[in-house]
């Protein structure tokens, strides 16, 4: 389901970009309309990049590390509540 949602949003963002770019006012002069057009395109490309980043799964290793840390903290909390706490310390 998560991948499907990203694919749909990616398609919508690409469609929005292809629809709007020909209609944006781009000129060689530095006007407020040109600045808005450039900024709008940059934000649209950032949205597309974020969805591609999520689909490709670049952060998968860091998510696994975060899950390990959360499991360890949960285990330590359970041990403390049960009165069996032996503090695990990592040597530097």
N, C-alpha and C positions, 0 to 999 in steps of 0.2 A: 504494500500500500504506500509506503514511504517513497519508493522509487517512482511510482505512478504519479504521485502528487508533484514531485519535482519535474517529471517529464511534461506534465500538463502546464505547469507554471512556466517552464522553459519555452514551450511552444507558444504560450500566450505572450511572453515577453518578446520573442523573436517576431511574432506576427505584429505586435504593436510597433516594434522598431521598423520593420519593412513598410508598414502602413504610414508611419509618421515622417520618416526621413525625407521623402520627396516633398512633403508639405512644409517642412521647417524652413524658415528664412535664413539662408546662409549667404553672406556677402563678404567681400574683402575688407569692408569697413568695420571698425570696432563699435558696433551699436548694441543696444540692450537686447534686441531680438537675436542677434548673432550669439551673444553670450548665453542667452537662454537656450538656444538651439544646441550649442556645444555642451552645456551643462546637462541638458535633458538626455543627449546621446550618451554621455559619460555615465549617468545614473542607470540608463537602460543596459549598457554593457556591463556594469557592475552586478546588476541583478542576474543577467545571463551567466556571468562568470561564477557567481555564487551557486547557482543551480547546477552548473557543470561540475564544480568542485565537489558538491554533495553527491552527484551521480557517480563520479569517478571513484569516490571514496578515498581521497588523499589523506584524510584524518583518521583512518581506521586504526592505525597503530596507537595513536594518542588516546583514542576512545577506549581501547583495550586496557591501556595503562591506567586510565582514570577509573575504569571498572574494577581493576585489581585493588587500587588504593581504597575505593569505597567498600569493597568486600572485607579488606583487612580492618578498616575502621569499625565496621559493623561487628566483626568477630571480636575485636578488642572490647567494644562496648558490652557485648553479651557476656564476655568473660568477667568484666568488671561488675556487672549486675549480679552474676552468679557467685561472686566472691572468689573466683579462681584466677584473678588477674596476675599474670606474670608479664611484666612490661617487656615488650620486645623493642630493643633499641638497635638501631643500625650503627655499625661502626664506621667512622669516617676515615 
